[in-house]
Amino acid sequence: MVFNFICRRFLIHARPQIKHELQFNFFLFCSSSQSSPFTTKTSGSSHQHSFTVTYLINSCGISPESAILASNRLDLSKSPNTADSVLSFLNNHDFTKSQVSKLISMHPRLLLSDPETTLLPNFQTLNSLGISNTDIAAIVTARPKEILTKKLQDTAVPCFNYLKTVLSSHDKVISCIKRFPTALTYDLQIYAAENIRLLLEIGVPKLRIESMLAQQPRTFFTSADRFKKVVEVVTEMGFDPSKIRFLLAIHAVRAMSKSTWDKKMELYKKWGWSEDDIFIAFEKYPGCMMASPEKISRILDFLVNTMGWDTSYIVHWSIVFCFSSEKRVIPRCLVYLYLAEKGLIEEKDGFCFNKWLMYSDKKFLKWLLKTYEEEAPEVLKLYQKHMDEV
């Protein structure tokens, strides 16, 4: 997985019509008229679909669109008691209404399960590991098919125990699993242990590995051969194994195919970036290559055409691609432009990236209102206006 730019450097929205049709179909499903020229099913079939759609909406809280799609592969009219028992089981295990809605939307056939034989054993396994009902609900809702269709006793127990030997903390293990619930179905001796041993051998500090495993567990869950190649690429780039950026670079490289990486390279080049620029940006903050092409284009368009930033400045602050363009970059920068146009920002100060974009929302607002006390009411109003618009 040695990307072209590394080699060269070191050698030298969208479906309004569909929504309309789904709403129209819902009307047909719920219609009691059998003489409609649009009806294509037998009355029995229509009844089954109507019952299923109504049940999914009223009892599970899912949208009409999702209910209609689910009813095409699900018939609850023959087993409403089973569906009721599943919902009762989830409620007794502390699932919130929104979690039930999301869970059923993702895995509607769950309503055909026998809670005692198919659900309870896995829940008991997770409870036996000291995982609370609240955390189990979050884990199951995130990956229902993977968690509920596997026999967790065989994999979850050794997975949990292994993670605990590495992370040395129950809370960190829970954090890791909540971020990547599918880990519970992995044999970590195959997918993680060897990768972690490799990192330790090349000098990556144990504490950094622990932190990364807890925050970005997916990084380690890949075959040993592929992980070794990723490590080689990152090492060739010149990243220092003792620094956190080494692991961040591994996370970024591992997450993408070569074709995806190349497409993002070409996108940056279309904005006038050289391969050296891209490498420097990636070196400073590897997350700049994790942003979607749409987000990269949106941020560059705003920073270049609205803010007038030079490429060299953006390269230096490549972390900007990891911020929300709608909730941080654009609203805050527009407020800066407003204050600059009013002459309230001294030329020598310019744009202080740390204050304007690195501060947390709470800290930013506190600093902004304190710095511009006289203009505070209008600045706050303007900031909120931009937050609502983007």
C-alpha positions in Angstrom: 0.0 0.0 0.0 2.8 2.4 -0.8 1.1 5.4 -2.3 2.5 7.1 -5.4 3.1 10.4 -3.7 5.2 8.8 -1.0 7.4 7.0 -3.5 8.0 10.1 -5.5 8.7 12.2 -2.5 11.2 9.7 -1.1 12.8 9.0 -4.4 13.4 12.6 -4.6 -29.0 14.9 -1.0 -31.0 13.7 -3.3 -34.2 11.7 -3.2 -37.3 14.0 -2.9 -39.2 11.9 -5.5 -38.6 8.7 -3.6 -39.9 10.2 -0.4 -43.0 11.3 -2.2 -43.6 7.9 -3.6 -43.1 6.3 -0.2 -45.6 8.6 1.3 -48.0 7.8 -1.5 -47.5 4.1 -1.0 -48.1 4.4 2.7 -51.5 6.0 1.8 -52.3 3.0 -0.4 -51.2 0.5 2.3 -53.5 2.1 4.9 -56.4 2.7 2.5 -59.4 0.4 3.1 -60.6 0.7 -0.4 -60.2 -2.5 -2.5 -61.3 -0.9 -5.7 -58.3 1.4 -6.1 -56.8 1.1 -9.6 -53.4 1.4 -7.9 -53.8 -1.7 -5.8 -51.6 -4.5 -7.0 -51.8 -7.0 -4.1 -54.6 -9.3 -2.9 -56.7 -8.0 0.0 -55.0 -10.5 2.3 -51.5 -9.3 1.3 -52.6 -5.7 1.6 -53.9 -6.4 5.1 -50.6 -7.9 6.1 -48.6 -5.0 4.8 -51.1 -2.5 6.4 -50.8 -4.2 9.8 -47.0 -4.4 9.6 -46.6 -0.7 8.6 -49.1 0.5 11.2 -47.4 -1.6 13.9 -43.9 -0.4 13.0 -45.0 3.2 13.1 -47.2 3.1 16.2 -45.4 0.6 18.4 -41.8 1.0 17.3 -41.8 4.7 16.5 -40.1 4.4 13.1 -40.9 6.6 10.1 -43.5 5.8 7.5 -40.8 5.5 4.9 -38.8 3.0 6.9 -41.9 1.1 7.9 -43.0 0.6 4.3 -39.5 -0.6 3.2 -39.4 -3.0 6.2 -42.9 -4.4 5.4 -41.6 -5.6 2.1 -39.6 -8.3 3.9 -41.5 -8.6 7.1 -45.0 -9.8 8.0 -46.0 -9.1 11.6 -49.7 -9.9 11.1 -49.1 -13.6 11.9 -47.0 -13.0 15.0 -48.0 -9.8 16.7 -47.5 -11.4 20.2 -43.9 -12.2 19.3 -43.2 -8.6 18.3 -44.8 -7.4 21.5 -42.6 -9.7 23.5 -39.5 -8.3 21.8 -40.5 -4.8 22.5 -41.2 -5.7 26.1 -37.8 -7.4 26.4 -36.1 -4.2 25.1 -38.0 -2.0 27.4 -37.1 -4.2 30.4 -33.5 -3.9 29.4 -33.5 -0.1 29.6 -33.6 0.7 25.8 -35.0 4.2 25.3 -37.7 4.9 22.8 -35.2 6.4 20.3 -33.0 3.4 20.7 -35.9 1.0 20.0 -36.8 3.1 16.9 -33.3 3.0 15.6 -32.8 -0.6 16.4 -35.9 -1.8 14.6 -35.3 0.5 11.7 -31.9 -1.1 11.2 -32.9 -4.7 12.0 -36.7 -5.1 11.6 -36.6 -8.9 11.5 -35.6 -8.7 15.2 -39.4 -8.5 15.9 -39.7 -12.1 14.8 -37.2 -13.4 17.4 -38.0 -15.4 20.5 -36.5 -13.2 23.2 -35.8 -16.1 25.6 -33.9 -18.2 23.1 -32.2 -15.7 20.8 -31.8 -12.5 22.7 -31.5 -13.3 26.4 -28.3 -15.5 26.2 -26.3 -12.7 24.6 -27.6 -10.1 27.0 -26.7 -12.4 29.9 -23.2 -12.9 28.5 -22.7 -9.1 28.3 -24.1 -8.6 31.8 -21.7 -11.3 33.1 -18.9 -9.1 31.9 -20.0 -6.3 34.1 -21.5 -4.3 31.2 -24.6 -2.3 32.4 -28.0 -2.4 30.7 -27.5 1.2 29.6 -24.2 0.4 27.9 -25.6 -2.8 26.4 -28.4 -0.9 24.9 -25.9 1.5 23.2 -23.8 -1.3 22.0 -26.7 -3.3 20.5 -28.3 -0.3 18.9 -25.1 0.6 17.2 -24.6 -2.8 15.6 -27.8 -4.9 16.1 -27.2 -7.6 13.4 -23.6 -8.3 14.4 -24.3 -8.4 18.1 -27.7 -10.2 18.1 -27.2 -12.8 15.4 -23.9 -14.2 16.8 -23.3 -16.5 19.8 -21.4 -14.0 21.9 -20.3 -16.5 24.6 -17.7 -17.8 22.2 -16.1 -14.5 21.3 -17.3 -11.7 23.7 -15.7 -13.2 26.8 -12.2 -13.7 25.4 -12.5 -10.3 23.6 -13.4 -8.5 26.8 -10.7 -10.3 28.9 -8.0 -9.5 26.3 -8.9 -5.8 26.1 -8.8 -5.6 29.8 -5.2 -6.9 29.9 -4.2 -4.2 27.4 -6.3 -1.3 28.7 -6.1 -2.1 32.4 -9.4 -0.4 33.0 -13.0 -1.6 32.9 -14.2 1.9 31.8 -11.7 2.0 28.9 -12.8 -1.5 27.8 -16.4 -0.3 27.7 -15.4 2.8 25.8 -13.5 0.7 23.3 -16.5 -1.7 22.8 -19.0 1.2 22.5 -16.9 2.8 19.8 -16.5 -0.5 17.9 -19.2 -3.0 19.1 -18.2 -5.5 16.4 -15.0 -6.2 18.4 -17.2 -8.5 20.5 -17.4 -10.9 17.5 -13.6 -10.9 16.7 -10.9 -13.3 17.8 -8.5 -10.7 19.0 -5.5 -13.1 19.1 -5.8 -13.0 15.3 -6.9 -9.5 14.6 -5.4 -7.3 17.4 -2.8 -9.0 19.6 -0.2 -9.4 16.8 -0.7 -5.8 15.6 -0.2 -4.4 19.1 2.9 -6.6 19.6 4.3 -5.1 16.4 3.8 -1.5 17.6 5.5 -2.3 20.9 8.4 -3.8 19.1 9.1 -0.7 17.0 8.9 1.6 20.0 5.3 2.9 20.2 4.7 3.7 23.9 2.2 1.4 25.6 0.2 4.3 26.9 -0.3 5.7 23.4 -1.4 2.3 22.2 -3.9 2.1 25.1 -5.3 5.5 24.3 -5.7 4.8 20.6 -7.3 1.4 21.3 -9.8 3.0 23.6 -10.6 5.9 21.2 -10.1 4.4 17.7 -10.3 0.6 18.2 -11.0 -0.1 14.6 -7.4 0.9 13.8 -6.1 -2.4 15.3 -8.8 -4.8 13.9 -7.3 -5.8 10.7 -5.2 -8.7 9.4 -1.6 -8.8 10.6 -0.2 -8.7 7.0 -2.2 -5.6 6.1 -1.4 -3.9 9.3 2.3 -4.5 8.8 2.1 -3.0 5.4 0.4 0.1 6.8 3.1 0.5 9.4 5.7 0.2 6.7 4.1 3.0 4.7 3.8 5.3 7.8 7.4 4.6 8.8 8.6 5.4 5.2 6.8 8.8 5.5 9.1 9.6 8.4 6.6 9.5 11.3 8.2 9.0 14.7 6.8 5.9 16.5 7.1 7.6 19.8 4.7 10.4 18.8 0.9 10.2 18.7 0.8 11.3 15.1 2.4 7.9 14.2 -0.8 6.1 15.3 -3.0 8.8 13.8 -1.3 8.3 10.5 -1.8 4.5 10.8 -5.5 5.1 11.5 -5.8 7.2 8.4 -3.9 5.0 6.0 -5.6 1.8 7.2 -9.0 3.3 6.8 -8.7 4.0 3.0 -8.2 2.0 -0.1 -5.5 3.2 -2.5 -8.1 4.4 -5.0 -9.8 6.5 -2.3 -6.4 8.0 -1.2 -5.5 8.8 -4.8 -8.9 10.6 -5.4 -8.3 12.8 -2.4 -4.8 13.5 -3.6 -6.2 14.6 -6.9 -8.8 16.7 -5.2 -6.2 18.7 -3.2 -4.2 19.1 -6.4 -7.2 20.7 -8.2 -7.0 23.4 -5.5 -3.4 24.1 -6.4 -1.7 21.9 -3.7 1.6 20.3 -4.6 2.4 16.8 -3.4 4.8 18.3 -0.9 1.9 20.5 0.4 -0.3 17.4 0.8 2.5 15.5 2.6 3.2 18.4 5.0 -0.5 18.8 5.8 -0.8 15.0 6.4 2.3 15.1 8.5 1.0 17.9 10.7 -2.5 16.3 11.1 -3.2 13.0 9.4 -6.9 13.5 9.9 -6.9 15.9 6.9 -7.0 12.8 4.6 -9.9 11.3 6.6 -12.4 14.0 5.6 -14.8 13.2 2.8 -14.2 14.7 -0.7 -17.3 16.8 -0.2 -16.1 18.2 3.1 -12.6 18.9 1.7 -14.1 20.8 -1.3 -16.5 22.7 0.9 -13.9 23.9 3.4 -11.3 24.8 0.7 -13.9 26.7 -1.3 -14.8 28.7 1.8 -11.3 29.3 3.1 -9.9 30.3 -0.3 -12.8 32.2 -1.9 -14.4 33.7 1.2 -11.6 34.0 3.7 -8.8 34.6 1.1 -6.4 32.2 2.8 -3.2 31.2 1.1 -2.5 27.4 0.6 0.6 27.6 2.8 -1.6 28.8 5.7 -4.2 26.1 5.2 -1.4 23.5 5.0 0.0 24.7 8.3 -3.4 24.4 9.9 -4.6 21.2 8.2 -6.5 20.3 11.4 -9.2 22.5 10.0 -10.5 19.6 7.9 -11.3 17.7 11.0 -13.7 20.4 12.3 -17.3 20.7 11.4 -17.7 23.2 8.6 -21.3 24.0 9.5 -21.0 24.3 13.2 -17.5 25.7 13.7 -15.4 26.8 10.7 -18.0 28.8 8.7 -19.9 30.5 11.5 -16.8 31.6 13.4 -15.0 32.8 10.4 -18.0 34.8 9.2 -18.1 36.5 12.6 -14.3 37.3 12.3 -14.9 38.8 8.8 -17.7 41.0 10.3 -15.5 42.3 13.1 -12.6 42.8 10.7 -14.8 44.9 8.3 -15.9 47.0 11.2 -12.2 47.7 12.1 -12.5 45.9 15.4 -9.6 43.5 14.8 -6.1 45.0 14.9 -4.1 44.3 11.8 -1.2 43.0 13.8 -3.4 40.4 15.5 -4.9 39.1 12.2 -6.6 35.7 12.4 -5.5 33.8 15.5 -6.3 30.2 14.5 -6.0 28.9 18.1 -8.7 31.3 19.4 -11.0 31.4 16.5 -11.1 27.7 15.6 -9.3 25.6 18.2 -11.3 26.7 21.2 -14.2 24.6 22.3 -17.7 26.1 21.8 -18.0 27.1 25.4 -14.5 28.6 25.6 -14.9 30.3 22.2 -18.2 32.1 23.2 -16.7 33.2 26.6 -13.6 34.6 24.9 -15.6 36.2 22.1 -18.0 38.0 24.4 -15.3 39.1 26.8 -13.1 40.4 24.0 -15.9 42.3 22.2 -17.9 43.3 25.3 -19.4 46.5 23.7 -20.5 44.6 20.5 -21.5 41.4 22.5 -25.2 41.5 21.8 -24.9 41.9 18.0 -21.9 39.6 17.8 -23.8 36.8 19.6 -26.9 37.4 17.4 -24.8 37.2 14.3 -23.0 34.1 15.4 -26.3 32.3 16.2 -27.7 33.4 12.8 -24.7 31.8 11.0 -25.0 28.7 13.1 -28.7 28.3 12.0 -28.0 29.1 8.4 -25.3 26.6 7.5 
